[in-house]
Structure formats: structure tokens, C-alpha cells
Amino acid sequence: MKPIFQALVVFGIFFSAIFSLYAADEKARFAKFEKDMSGVKLVGLFTIDGREGAPTKEEYTILSVKKIGKGDLFLFRARVKYGKTDITLPMPLPIKWAGDTPVISMDKLSIPGLGTFSAHVVIDGDKYAGTWKHGKVGGHLFGNISRININEKK
């Protein structure tokens, strides 16, 4: 019985250490994401499936990002320009991770004043790319991420 007990103790210590490393790594990843995505502007283009012609310009200003609760939600305080609408609002958005690469992954999220959207957007350093859907309309989006003065709102 003694060897089994010793093996269980070693097994428990090993997995406790692994869990501690994972938790520290996750905390560091979340903090980096908050820092990297606060005070930035995403400027790029989007396409509409089935529509010919040049992509349309888009712009999003993210004032701040903060991890909320347990799970994968982050609170984005963002300025969104969409059509004739220009609004700043808080949006709880789920972030999934492909290794250390964050993916904004919304599924039928209702945004006040704008409607219901789905999107899957990869954040890769100073670039973003992904897909979007608004009702029966969807397409692709892509562009660059740049730092702004946090007091800058436009």
C-alpha cells in the first residue's frame, strides 16, 4: 500500500504544480490582452458576401478592455461606427484562445442601437481579420490595430 500512496502523493503534487503554472500563464495572458487592446483603434475594411466592388471602410475605437468574472468574458468599452450610427457603449464579449492568440467570438450578440451580430475575429499583433454576420447579411473584415491617445475619442 505504501508505494501506491507515494505514487498518489507525487501525482497530486505534479498536477498541482501544472495547474498553478497554467493559472499564472492564463492570468498573464489576460493582463496582456487587456493592455494590448485598451486605447486602440481598429481601422480596416469589410466585405459583404455576394456584393461586387471594393470593400467598405470600417473603424472601431476600443477605449478599454477588462476581464470580468470567471470564464471567457471581457468588457469592451468601444466606440462603434456602423452606417449612420456612431455610439460608444460597453460590450461584454467572449474571447477564445488559439494558443496565445485571442479570438473575439460572438454569437448572436444584441448590441443596443445596432442590432444582432455574430463575428469571429482573430487578433494577431497589430492586425485583425475575421468573419461577421448581421441577420442574413455577412462577410469578411480585416485591418490594422494602432495605439491612440486614450483621451482621443475620434
DSSP file (Angstrom, degrees, kcal/mol; ACC not computed):
  #  RESIDUE AA STRUCTURE BP1 BP2  ACC     N-H-->O    O-->H-N    N-H-->O    O-->H-N    TCO  KAPPA ALPHA  PHI   PSI    X-CA   Y-CA   Z-CA
    1    1 A M     >        0   0    0      0, 0.0     4,-2.3     0, 0.0     5,-0.2   0.000 360.0 360.0 360.0 -33.2    0.0    0.0    0.0
    2    2 A K  H  >  +     0   0    0      1,-0.2     4,-2.5     2,-0.2     5,-0.2   0.903 360.0  50.6 -59.4 -44.8    2.8    2.4    0.7
    3    3 A P  H  > S+     0   0    0      0, 0.0     4,-2.4     0, 0.0    -1,-0.2   0.879 110.5  50.8 -61.8 -36.1    4.1    2.6   -2.9
    4    4 A I  H  > S+     0   0    0      2,-0.2     4,-2.3     1,-0.2    -2,-0.2   0.925 110.8  48.2 -66.2 -43.5    0.5    3.4   -4.1
    5    5 A F  H  X S+     0   0    0     -4,-2.3     4,-2.2     2,-0.2    -1,-0.2   0.918 112.2  49.1 -61.2 -44.8    0.2    6.1   -1.5
    6    6 A Q  H  X S+     0   0    0     -4,-2.5     4,-2.6     1,-0.2    -1,-0.2   0.906 110.5  50.9 -62.2 -41.8    3.5    7.6   -2.5
    7    7 A A  H  X S+     0   0    0     -4,-2.4     4,-2.7     1,-0.2    -1,-0.2   0.897 110.0  49.9 -63.2 -40.3    2.5    7.5   -6.2
    8    8 A L  H  X S+     0   0    0     -4,-2.3     4,-2.6     2,-0.2    -1,-0.2   0.895 110.8  49.4 -65.8 -39.3   -0.7    9.3   -5.4
    9    9 A V  H  X S+     0   0    0     -4,-2.2     4,-2.5     2,-0.2    -2,-0.2   0.938 113.6  45.4 -64.2 -46.8    1.1   12.0   -3.4
   10   10 A V  H  X S+     0   0    0     -4,-2.6     4,-2.6     2,-0.2    -2,-0.2   0.920 113.4  50.9 -62.1 -43.8    3.6   12.5   -6.3
   11   11 A F  H  X S+     0   0    0     -4,-2.7     4,-2.4     1,-0.2     5,-0.2   0.916 111.4  48.1 -58.5 -45.8    0.8   12.5   -8.8
   12   12 A G  H  X S+     0   0    0     -4,-2.6     4,-2.0     2,-0.2    -2,-0.2   0.901 112.2  47.9 -63.9 -42.9   -1.1   15.1   -6.7
   13   13 A I  H  X S+     0   0    0     -4,-2.5     4,-2.3     2,-0.2    -2,-0.2   0.920 111.5  51.6 -63.8 -43.7    2.0   17.4   -6.4
   14   14 A F  H  X S+     0   0    0     -4,-2.6     4,-2.2     1,-0.2    -2,-0.2   0.942 113.5  42.4 -59.2 -51.0    2.7   17.1  -10.1
   15   15 A F  H  X S+     0   0    0     -4,-2.4     4,-2.5     1,-0.2    -1,-0.2   0.811 111.5  55.5 -70.6 -29.1   -0.8   18.1  -11.2
   16   16 A S  H  X S+     0   0    0     -4,-2.0     4,-2.2    -5,-0.2    -1,-0.2   0.913 109.7  46.8 -64.9 -42.6   -1.0   20.8   -8.5
   17   17 A A  H  X S+     0   0    0     -4,-2.3     4,-2.3     2,-0.2    -2,-0.2   0.913 112.5  49.6 -65.0 -43.3    2.2   22.4  -10.0
   18   18 A I  H  X S+     0   0    0     -4,-2.2     4,-2.5     1,-0.2    -2,-0.2   0.928 111.5  48.8 -61.0 -46.2    0.9   22.1  -13.5
   19   19 A F  H  X S+     0   0    0     -4,-2.5     4,-2.6     1,-0.2    -1,-0.2   0.901 110.4  51.3 -61.8 -41.8   -2.4   23.7  -12.5
   20   20 A S  H  X S+     0   0    0     -4,-2.2     4,-2.2     2,-0.2    -1,-0.2   0.905 111.1  47.8 -62.2 -42.6   -0.6   26.6  -10.8
   21   21 A L  H  X S+     0   0    0     -4,-2.3     4,-2.5     2,-0.2    -2,-0.2   0.909 112.4  49.4 -64.2 -42.5    1.6   27.2  -13.9
   22   22 A Y  H  X S+     0   0    0     -4,-2.5     4,-2.8     2,-0.2    -2,-0.2   0.920 110.9  49.4 -63.3 -44.1   -1.5   27.2  -16.1
   23   23 A A  H  X S+     0   0    0     -4,-2.6     4,-2.3     2,-0.2    -1,-0.2   0.899 112.9  47.0 -63.3 -41.4   -3.4   29.6  -13.8
   24   24 A A  H  X S+     0   0    0     -4,-2.2     4,-2.2     2,-0.2    -1,-0.2   0.906 113.2  49.1 -66.4 -41.6   -0.4   32.0  -13.7
   25   25 A D  H  X S+     0   0    0     -4,-2.5     4,-2.4     2,-0.2    -2,-0.2   0.908 111.9  49.0 -63.4 -42.7    0.0   31.8  -17.5
   26   26 A E  H  X S+     0   0    0     -4,-2.8     4,-2.6     2,-0.2    -2,-0.2   0.909 110.4  50.3 -64.2 -43.1   -3.7   32.5  -18.0
   27   27 A K  H  X S+     0   0    0     -4,-2.3     4,-2.3     1,-0.2    -1,-0.2   0.911 112.2  47.4 -61.8 -43.2   -3.6   35.5  -15.7
   28   28 A A  H  X S+     0   0    0     -4,-2.2     4,-2.4     2,-0.2    -2,-0.2   0.901 111.4  51.2 -64.8 -41.3   -0.6   36.9  -17.6
   29   29 A R  H  X S+     0   0    0     -4,-2.4     4,-2.3     2,-0.2    -2,-0.2   0.915 111.1  47.8 -62.5 -43.9   -2.3   36.3  -21.0
   30   30 A F  H  X S+     0   0    0     -4,-2.6     4,-2.5     2,-0.2    -2,-0.2   0.919 111.8  49.6 -63.7 -43.9   -5.5   38.1  -19.8
   31   31 A A  H  X S+     0   0    0     -4,-2.3     4,-2.3     1,-0.2    -2,-0.2   0.900 111.3  49.3 -62.7 -41.3   -3.5   41.0  -18.5
   32   32 A K  H  X S+     0   0    0     -4,-2.4     4,-3.2     2,-0.2     5,-0.2   0.914 110.8  50.1 -64.0 -42.9   -1.5   41.3  -21.7
   33   33 A F  H  X S+     0   0    0     -4,-2.3     4,-2.2     2,-0.2    -2,-0.2   0.927 110.0  50.1 -62.2 -45.1   -4.8   41.2  -23.7
   34   34 A E  H  X S+     0   0    0     -4,-2.5     4,-0.7     1,-0.2    31,-0.3   0.930 116.0  42.7 -57.2 -46.6   -6.3   44.0  -21.6
   35   35 A K  H >< S+     0   0    0     -4,-2.3     3,-0.7     1,-0.2    -2,-0.2   0.932 115.4  48.0 -66.3 -47.5   -3.2   46.2  -22.0
   36   36 A D  H 3< S+     0   0    0     -4,-3.2    -1,-0.2     1,-0.2    -2,-0.2   0.809 117.2  41.5 -66.0 -30.7   -2.8   45.5  -25.7
   37   37 A M  H 3< S+     0   0    0     -4,-2.2     3,-0.5    -5,-0.2     2,-0.4   0.422  93.0  93.8-102.4   1.4   -6.4   46.1  -26.6
   38   38 A S  S << S+     0   0    0     -4,-0.7    26,-0.2    -3,-0.7    25,-0.2  -0.809  92.9  13.8 -94.5 134.0   -7.1   49.2  -24.4
   39   39 A G  S    S+     0   0    0     23,-1.2   109,-2.4    -2,-0.4     2,-0.3   0.930  99.3 128.0  71.6  46.5   -6.6   52.6  -26.1
   40   40 A V  E     -AB  62 147A   0     22,-2.1    22,-2.8    -3,-0.5     2,-0.4  -0.897  49.2-143.7-131.2 161.5   -6.5   51.2  -29.7
   41   41 A K  E     -AB  61 146A   0    105,-2.7   105,-2.4    -2,-0.3     2,-0.6  -0.995   7.9-153.0-125.0 130.0   -8.2   51.9  -33.0
   42   42 A L  E     +AB  60 145A   0     18,-3.3    18,-2.4    -2,-0.4     2,-0.5  -0.914  20.9 177.3-100.7 117.8   -9.1   49.1  -35.5
   43   43 A V  E     +AB  59 144A   0    101,-2.4   101,-2.5    -2,-0.6     2,-0.2  -0.984  25.2  98.2-125.7 125.1   -9.2   50.6  -39.0
   44   44 A G  E     -AB  58 143A   0     14,-2.2    14,-2.3    -2,-0.5     2,-0.3  -0.766  59.1 -70.4-168.0-146.3   -9.8   48.4  -42.0
   45   45 A L  E     -AB  57 142A   0     97,-2.9    97,-2.2    12,-0.3     2,-0.3  -0.921  25.1-158.5-135.1 155.2  -12.3   47.1  -44.5
   46   46 A F  E     -AB  56 141A   0     10,-2.5    10,-2.7    -2,-0.3     2,-0.3  -0.985   7.6-150.5-134.6 152.5  -15.2   44.8  -44.6
   47   47 A T        -     0   0    0     93,-2.8     2,-0.5    -2,-0.3    93,-0.1  -0.759   9.8-138.0-112.4 162.1  -16.9   42.9  -47.4
   48   48 A I    >   -     0   0    0      3,-0.3     3,-2.3    -2,-0.3    91,-0.3  -0.990  32.5-110.8-121.2 123.2  -20.5   41.8  -47.9
   49   49 A D  T 3  S+     0   0    0     89,-3.2    89,-0.2    -2,-0.5     3,-0.1  -0.234 101.1  12.6 -53.2 132.2  -21.0   38.3  -49.3
   50   50 A G  T 3  S+     0   0    0      1,-0.2     2,-0.5     0, 0.0    -1,-0.3   0.342  99.0 116.2  83.9  -6.9  -22.3   38.4  -52.9
   51   51 A R    <   -     0   0    0     -3,-2.3    -3,-0.3     2,-0.1    -1,-0.2  -0.840  54.6-146.8 -99.5 128.0  -21.7   42.1  -53.4
   52   52 A E        +     0   0    0     -2,-0.5     2,-0.2    -3,-0.1    -4,-0.0  -0.475  53.6  53.5 -86.0 162.4  -19.2   43.1  -56.0
   53   53 A G  S    S-     0   0    0     -2,-0.1    -2,-0.1    -6,-0.0     0, 0.0  -0.501  92.8 -26.6 108.8-177.3  -16.9   46.1  -55.8
   54   54 A A        -     0   0    0     -2,-0.2     0, 0.0     1,-0.1     0, 0.0  -0.361  69.4-101.1 -71.8 147.4  -14.4   47.4  -53.3
   55   55 A P        -     0   0    0      0, 0.0     2,-0.3     0, 0.0    -8,-0.2  -0.236  39.9-111.8 -61.1 159.6  -14.7   46.6  -49.6
   56   56 A T  E     -A   46   0A   0    -10,-2.7   -10,-2.5     1,-0.1     2,-0.1  -0.732  28.6-109.0 -97.8 143.3  -16.1   49.3  -47.3
   57   57 A K  E     -A   45   0A   0     -2,-0.3     2,-0.3   -12,-0.2   -12,-0.3  -0.393  37.6-176.3 -69.6 146.5  -14.1   51.2  -44.7
   58   58 A E  E     -A   44   0A   0    -14,-2.3   -14,-2.2    -2,-0.1     2,-0.3  -0.970   8.1-171.2-141.0 157.3  -14.7   50.4  -41.0
   59   59 A E  E     -A   43   0A   0     22,-0.5    22,-1.2    -2,-0.3     2,-0.4  -0.968   5.6-179.8-153.5 133.2  -13.4   51.8  -37.8
   60   60 A Y  E     -AC  42  80A   0    -18,-2.4   -18,-3.3    -2,-0.3     2,-0.6  -1.000  12.5-156.5-132.4 131.9  -13.7   50.8  -34.1
   61   61 A T  E     -AC  41  79A   0     18,-2.3    18,-3.4    -2,-0.4     2,-0.7  -0.948   6.7-160.9-108.9 120.4  -12.1   52.6  -31.2
   62   62 A I  E     +AC  40  78A   0    -22,-2.8   -22,-2.1    -2,-0.6   -23,-1.2  -0.888  10.9 179.5-103.2 111.5  -11.6   50.5  -28.1
   63   63 A L  E     -     0   0A   0     14,-2.4     2,-0.3    -2,-0.7    -1,-0.2   0.891  65.9  -8.2 -78.0 -41.7  -11.2   52.7  -25.1
   64   64 A S  E     - C   0  77A   0     13,-1.3    13,-2.8   -26,-0.2     2,-0.4  -0.996  50.6-159.8-156.4 155.2  -10.7   49.9  -22.6
   65   65 A V  E     + C   0  76A   0    -31,-0.3     2,-0.4    -2,-0.3    11,-0.2  -0.998  16.4 175.7-136.0 134.1  -10.9   46.1  -22.1
   66   66 A K  E     - C   0  75A   0      9,-1.5     9,-3.5    -2,-0.4     2,-0.1  -0.992  32.1-118.6-143.4 131.9  -11.2   44.4  -18.7
   67   67 A K  E     - C   0  74A   0     -2,-0.4     2,-0.4     7,-0.3     7,-0.2  -0.453  32.8-159.6 -64.2 135.1  -11.7   40.7  -17.8
   68   68 A I        -     0   0    0      5,-2.2     5,-0.4    -2,-0.1    -1,-0.0  -0.983  42.0 -39.7-125.3 130.1  -15.0   40.1  -16.0
   69   69 A G  S    S-     0   0    0     -2,-0.4     2,-0.2     3,-0.1    -1,-0.0   0.036  93.1 -41.1  59.3-165.0  -15.8   37.2  -13.8
   70   70 A K  S    S+     0   0    0      2,-0.1     3,-0.4    -3,-0.1     2,-0.3  -0.539 105.3  37.4 -90.4 163.6  -14.8   33.7  -14.5
   71   71 A G  S    S-     0   0    0     -2,-0.2    -3,-0.0     1,-0.2    -2,-0.0  -0.677 110.7 -46.2  95.7-151.1  -15.0   32.2  -17.9
   72   72 A D  S    S+     0   0    0     -2,-0.3    23,-2.8    -5,-0.1     2,-0.3   0.206  87.0 122.5-113.3  15.8  -14.2   33.9  -21.2
   73   73 A L  E     - D   0  94A   0     -5,-0.4    -5,-2.2    -3,-0.4     2,-0.4  -0.628  31.5-179.4 -87.0 137.4  -16.0   37.3  -20.9
   74   74 A F  E     -CD  67  93A   0     19,-2.2    19,-3.1    -2,-0.3     2,-0.7  -0.985  26.6-128.2-127.3 141.0  -14.2   40.6  -21.3
   75   75 A L  E     -CD  66  92A   0     -9,-3.5    -9,-1.5    -2,-0.4     2,-0.5  -0.822  24.8-165.8 -93.5 113.9  -15.9   44.0  -21.0
   76   76 A F  E     -CD  65  91A   0     15,-2.9    15,-3.2    -2,-0.7     2,-0.7  -0.851  11.1-159.2 -96.4 129.4  -15.0   46.2  -24.0
   77   77 A R  E     +CD  64  90A   0    -13,-2.8   -14,-2.4    -2,-0.5   -13,-1.3  -0.938  36.6 164.6-104.7 108.0  -15.8   49.9  -23.8
   78   78 A A  E     -CD  62  89A   0     11,-2.3    11,-2.5    -2,-0.7     2,-0.6  -0.917  44.1-134.9-134.9 149.6  -15.8   50.7  -27.5
   79   79 A R  E     -CD  61  88A   0    -18,-3.4   -18,-2.3    -2,-0.3     2,-0.5  -0.916  30.2-166.1 -99.7 123.9  -16.9   53.3  -30.0
   80   80 A V  E     -CD  60  87A   0      7,-3.3     7,-2.3    -2,-0.6     2,-0.6  -0.949  12.5-165.6-118.3 128.4  -18.6   51.7  -33.0
   81   81 A K  E     + D   0  86A   0    -22,-1.2   -22,-0.5    -2,-0.5     2,-0.4  -0.964  20.6 160.6-109.6 120.2  -19.3   53.4  -36.3
   82   82 A Y  E >   - D   0  85A   0      3,-2.5     3,-2.1    -2,-0.6     2,-0.3  -0.904  64.4 -47.4-143.8 110.5  -21.7   51.4  -38.4
   83   83 A G  T 3  S-     0   0    0     -2,-0.4     0, 0.0     1,-0.3     0, 0.0  -0.503 124.7 -19.5  63.6-127.2  -23.6   53.1  -41.2
   84   84 A K  T 3  S+     0   0    0     -2,-0.3     2,-0.4    -3,-0.1    -1,-0.3   0.445 118.0 101.5 -89.9  -0.9  -25.0   56.3  -39.8
   85   85 A T  E <   +D   82   0A   0     -3,-2.1    -3,-2.5    29,-0.0     2,-0.4  -0.702  42.1 174.8 -90.3 134.1  -24.7   55.1  -36.2
   86   86 A D  E     +D   81   0A   0     -2,-0.4     2,-0.3    -5,-0.2    -5,-0.2  -0.901  20.7 155.2-137.7 104.4  -21.8   56.4  -34.1
   87   87 A I  E     -D   80   0A   0     -7,-2.3    -7,-3.3    -2,-0.4     2,-0.5  -0.977  35.5-148.5-139.5 143.8  -22.1   55.1  -30.5
   88   88 A T  E     +D   79   0A   0     -2,-0.3    -9,-0.3    -9,-0.3    -2,-0.0  -0.961  38.1 146.4-110.6 127.6  -19.8   54.4  -27.5
   89   89 A L  E     -D   78   0A   0    -11,-2.5   -11,-2.3    -2,-0.5     2,-0.3  -0.990  49.4 -98.9-156.0 160.4  -21.0   51.6  -25.3
   90   90 A P  E     -D   77   0A   0      0, 0.0   -13,-0.2     0, 0.0   -15,-0.1  -0.678  37.2-174.2 -83.0 137.4  -19.9   48.7  -23.0
   91   91 A M  E     -D   76   0A   0    -15,-3.2   -15,-2.9    -2,-0.3     2,-0.7  -0.961  20.2-145.2-135.2 117.7  -20.0   45.3  -24.6
   92   92 A P  E     -D   75   0A   0      0, 0.0   -17,-0.2     0, 0.0   -19,-0.1  -0.728  31.4-178.8 -78.9 116.6  -19.3   42.0  -22.8
   93   93 A L  E     -D   74   0A   0    -19,-3.1   -19,-2.2    -2,-0.7     2,-0.3  -0.952  26.0-124.3-123.1 136.2  -17.6   39.9  -25.4
   94   94 A P  E     -D   73   0A   0      0, 0.0    11,-2.4     0, 0.0     2,-0.5  -0.581  21.7-157.8 -76.6 137.2  -16.3   36.3  -25.2
   95   95 A I  E     -E  104   0A   0    -23,-2.8     2,-0.3    -2,-0.3     9,-0.2  -0.975   6.7-169.2-116.2 124.1  -12.6   35.8  -26.0
   96   96 A K  E     -E  103   0A   0      7,-2.8     7,-2.7    -2,-0.5     2,-0.5  -0.701  16.0-133.0-103.4 162.4  -11.5   32.3  -27.1
   97   97 A W  E     -E  102   0A   0     -2,-0.3     2,-0.8     5,-0.2     3,-0.1  -0.972  17.2-167.7-126.0 129.7   -7.8   31.4  -27.3
   98   98 A A  E >  S-E  101   0A   0      3,-2.8     3,-1.7    -2,-0.5     2,-0.5  -0.849  81.7 -58.3-106.0  88.2   -5.9   29.6  -30.1
   99   99 A G  T 3  S-     0   0    0     -2,-0.8     0, 0.0     1,-0.3     0, 0.0  -0.649 120.5 -20.5  68.6-120.3   -2.8   29.1  -28.1
  100  100 A D  T 3  S+     0   0    0     -2,-0.5    -1,-0.3    -3,-0.1    -3,-0.0   0.305 117.4 103.8 -98.5   7.1   -1.8   32.6  -27.2
  101  101 A T  E <   -E   98   0A   0     -3,-1.7    -3,-2.8    23,-0.1     2,-0.2  -0.810  66.7-137.9 -96.6 120.0   -3.8   34.2  -30.0
  102  102 A P  E     -E   97   0A   0      0, 0.0    21,-2.5     0, 0.0     2,-0.4  -0.502  15.2-166.5 -77.7 143.4   -7.1   35.8  -28.9
  103  103 A V  E     -EF  96 122A   0     -7,-2.7    -7,-2.8    19,-0.2     2,-0.6  -0.975  16.9-141.2-129.5 116.2  -10.2   35.4  -31.0
  104  104 A I  E     -EF  95 121A   0     17,-2.8    17,-2.6    -2,-0.4     2,-0.5  -0.677  27.4-175.5 -73.4 121.9  -13.3   37.6  -30.3
  105  105 A S  E     + F   0 120A   0    -11,-2.4     2,-0.4    -2,-0.6    15,-0.2  -0.794   8.0 170.4-131.2  89.3  -16.1   35.1  -30.8
  106  106 A M  E     - F   0 119A   0     13,-2.4    13,-1.8    -2,-0.5     2,-0.5  -0.783  13.9-165.1-101.9 143.0  -19.6   36.5  -30.6
  107  107 A D  E    S-     0   0A   0     -2,-0.4    11,-0.2    11,-0.2    -2,-0.0  -0.926  72.7 -28.5-130.5 108.1  -22.7   34.5  -31.5
  108  108 A K  E    S+     0   0A   0     -2,-0.5     2,-0.5     1,-0.2    10,-0.2   0.919  81.3 178.0  54.1  51.1  -25.9   36.4  -32.0
  109  109 A L  E     - F   0 117A   0      8,-3.2     8,-2.8     1,-0.0     2,-0.6  -0.740  24.1-137.5 -86.5 125.3  -25.0   39.2  -29.6
  110  110 A S  E     - F   0 116A   0     -2,-0.5     6,-0.3     6,-0.3    -1,-0.0  -0.744  17.4-166.5 -85.5 121.2  -27.5   42.0  -29.4
  111  111 A I  E >>  - F   0 115A   0      4,-3.5     3,-2.5    -2,-0.6     4,-2.3  -0.943  28.6-114.0-110.5 116.5  -25.9   45.5  -29.5
  112  112 A P  T 34 S+     0   0    0      0, 0.0     4,-0.0     0, 0.0    -2,-0.0  -0.193  98.5   8.4 -52.8 131.2  -28.3   48.3  -28.4
  113  113 A G  T 34 S+     0   0    0      1,-0.1    -3,-0.0   -28,-0.0   -28,-0.0   0.296 128.8  59.2  83.8 -10.2  -28.9   50.6  -31.3
  114  114 A L  T <4 S-     0   0    0     -3,-2.5     2,-0.3     1,-0.3    -1,-0.1   0.704  95.2-126.2-120.2 -33.9  -27.2   48.4  -33.9
  115  115 A G  E  <  -F  111   0A   0     -4,-2.3    -4,-3.5     2,-0.0     2,-0.5  -0.817  45.7 -32.4 118.9-161.1  -28.9   45.0  -33.9
  116  116 A T  E     -F  110   0A   0     -2,-0.3    19,-0.6    -6,-0.3     2,-0.3  -0.876  60.0-179.7-107.6 129.8  -27.8   41.4  -33.5
  117  117 A F  E     -FG 109 134A   0     -8,-2.8    -8,-3.2    -2,-0.5     2,-0.4  -0.916  20.7-163.7-129.7 150.7  -24.3   40.4  -34.7
  118  118 A S  E     + G   0 133A   0     15,-2.4    15,-2.5    -2,-0.3     2,-0.3  -0.980  24.6 161.1-124.0 143.8  -22.1   37.3  -34.9
  119  119 A A  E     -FG 106 132A   0    -13,-1.8   -13,-2.4    -2,-0.4     2,-0.4  -0.981  29.5-161.2-160.3 150.5  -18.4   37.6  -35.5
  120  120 A H  E     +FG 105 131A   0     11,-2.0    11,-1.7    -2,-0.3     2,-0.5  -0.917  24.4 177.3-136.0 106.8  -15.2   35.7  -35.1
  121  121 A V  E     -FG 104 130A   0    -17,-2.6   -17,-2.8    -2,-0.4     2,-0.4  -0.952  19.5-148.4-124.6 120.7  -12.2   38.0  -35.2
  122  122 A V  E     -FG 103 129A   0      7,-3.0     7,-1.5    -2,-0.5     2,-0.7  -0.711   8.4-150.8 -85.4 131.5   -8.6   36.9  -34.8
  123  123 A I  E     + G   0 128A   0    -21,-2.5     2,-0.5    -2,-0.4     5,-0.2  -0.926  19.3 176.0-103.6 114.8   -6.3   39.5  -33.1
  124  124 A D  E >   - G   0 127A   0      3,-2.8     3,-1.2    -2,-0.7     2,-0.4  -0.806  56.8 -71.5-125.3  88.7   -2.8   38.9  -34.5
  125  125 A G  T 3  S-     0   0    0     -2,-0.5    -1,-0.0     1,-0.3     0, 0.0  -0.497 117.6  -9.1  64.7-118.1   -0.4   41.6  -33.1
  126  126 A D  T 3  S+     0   0    0     -2,-0.4    19,-2.7    -3,-0.1     2,-0.3   0.073 127.3  74.6-101.1  24.4   -1.2   44.8  -34.9
  127  127 A K  E <   -GH 124 144A   0     -3,-1.2    -3,-2.8    17,-0.3     2,-0.3  -0.936  56.2-166.0-131.8 155.9   -3.7   43.2  -37.3
  128  128 A Y  E     +GH 123 143A   0     15,-2.1    15,-2.2    -2,-0.3     2,-0.3  -0.981  10.9 167.2-137.7 152.9   -7.2   41.7  -37.2
  129  129 A A  E     +GH 122 142A   0     -7,-1.5    -7,-3.0    -2,-0.3     2,-0.3  -0.970  16.6 110.5-160.3 148.5   -9.2   39.6  -39.5
  130  130 A G  E     -GH 121 141A   0     11,-2.6    11,-2.2    -2,-0.3     2,-0.3  -0.980  51.4 -72.4 176.7-161.7  -12.4   37.6  -39.4
  131  131 A T  E     -GH 120 140A   0    -11,-1.7   -11,-2.0    -2,-0.3     2,-0.3  -0.859  33.7-169.4-122.9 157.9  -16.0   37.0  -40.4
  132  132 A W  E     -GH 119 139A   0      7,-2.1     7,-2.1    -2,-0.3     2,-0.3  -0.969   6.4-166.3-144.8 159.2  -19.2   38.8  -39.4
  133  133 A K  E     -GH 118 138A   0    -15,-2.5   -15,-2.4    -2,-0.3     2,-0.4  -0.977   7.3-178.6-149.8 136.7  -22.9   38.3  -39.8
  134  134 A H  E >  S-GH 117 137A   0      3,-3.7     3,-1.8    -2,-0.3     2,-0.3  -0.897  71.6 -51.8-135.5 101.3  -25.8   40.7  -39.2
  135  135 A G  T 3  S-     0   0    0    -19,-0.6   -27,-0.0    -2,-0.4   -17,-0.0  -0.549 122.8 -19.4  65.9-125.7  -29.1   39.0  -39.8
  136  136 A K  T 3  S+     0   0    0     -2,-0.3     2,-0.4    -3,-0.1    -1,-0.3   0.442 124.7  86.7 -92.4  -0.7  -28.9   37.3  -43.3
  137  137 A V  E <   + H   0 134A   0     -3,-1.8    -3,-3.7   -89,-0.0     2,-0.3  -0.801  52.1 148.1-102.5 140.5  -26.0   39.5  -44.4
  138  138 A G  E     + H   0 133A   0     -2,-0.4   -89,-3.2    -5,-0.3     2,-0.3  -0.921   6.3 145.7-155.6-179.2  -22.4   38.7  -43.7
  139  139 A G  E     - H   0 132A   0     -7,-2.1    -7,-2.1    -2,-0.3     2,-0.3  -0.957  43.4 -60.0 174.4-156.3  -18.9   38.9  -44.9
  140  140 A H  E     - H   0 131A   0     -2,-0.3   -93,-2.8    -9,-0.2     2,-0.3  -0.798  34.3-165.8-117.4 159.0  -15.2   39.3  -44.0
  141  141 A L  E     +BH  46 130A   0    -11,-2.2   -11,-2.6    -2,-0.3     2,-0.3  -0.991  13.5 159.2-144.3 150.3  -13.4   42.0  -42.2
  142  142 A F  E     +BH  45 129A   0    -97,-2.2   -97,-2.9    -2,-0.3     2,-0.3  -0.976  11.1 117.9-165.7 154.5   -9.7   42.9  -41.8
  143  143 A G  E     -BH  44 128A   0    -15,-2.2   -15,-2.1    -2,-0.3     2,-0.3  -0.986  50.1 -59.5 172.2-162.4   -7.4   45.7  -40.9
  144  144 A N  E     -BH  43 127A   0   -101,-2.5  -101,-2.4    -2,-0.3     2,-0.5  -0.792  29.4-141.7-114.3 153.1   -4.8   47.2  -38.6
  145  145 A I  E     +B   42   0A   0    -19,-2.7     2,-0.3    -2,-0.3  -103,-0.2  -0.961  25.2 177.3-114.3 127.4   -4.7   48.0  -34.9
  146  146 A S  E     -B   41   0A   0   -105,-2.4  -105,-2.7    -2,-0.5     2,-0.1  -0.965  30.6-108.3-132.9 151.0   -3.0   51.1  -33.8
  147  147 A R  E     -B   40   0A   0     -2,-0.3     2,-0.3  -107,-0.2  -107,-0.2  -0.439  35.6-169.3 -71.6 145.3   -2.5   52.9  -30.4
  148  148 A I        -     0   0    0   -109,-2.4     2,-0.5    -2,-0.1    -1,-0.0  -0.889  36.2 -91.4-128.4 162.9   -4.4   56.1  -29.7
  149  149 A N    >   -     0   0    0     -2,-0.3     3,-2.6     1,-0.2  -110,-0.1  -0.662  39.4-131.6 -69.1 124.9   -4.2   58.7  -27.1
  150  150 A I  T 3  S+     0   0    0     -2,-0.5    -1,-0.2     1,-0.3  -111,-0.1   0.735 108.0  56.1 -57.2 -24.0   -6.8   57.4  -24.5
  151  151 A N  T 3  S+     0   0    0   -112,-0.1     2,-0.3     2,-0.0    -1,-0.3   0.655  87.2  96.8 -80.4 -16.1   -8.3   60.9  -24.4
  152  152 A E    <   +     0   0    0     -3,-2.6    -4,-0.1     1,-0.1  -113,-0.0  -0.589  46.0 173.7 -73.5 128.8   -8.8   60.7  -28.2
  153  153 A K              0   0    0     -2,-0.3    -1,-0.1     1,-0.0   -92,-0.1   0.486 360.0 360.0-115.1  -6.4  -12.4   59.6  -29.0
  154  154 A K              0   0    0      0, 0.0    -2,-0.1     0, 0.0    -1,-0.0   0.374 360.0 360.0-120.7 360.0  -12.4   60.0  -32.8
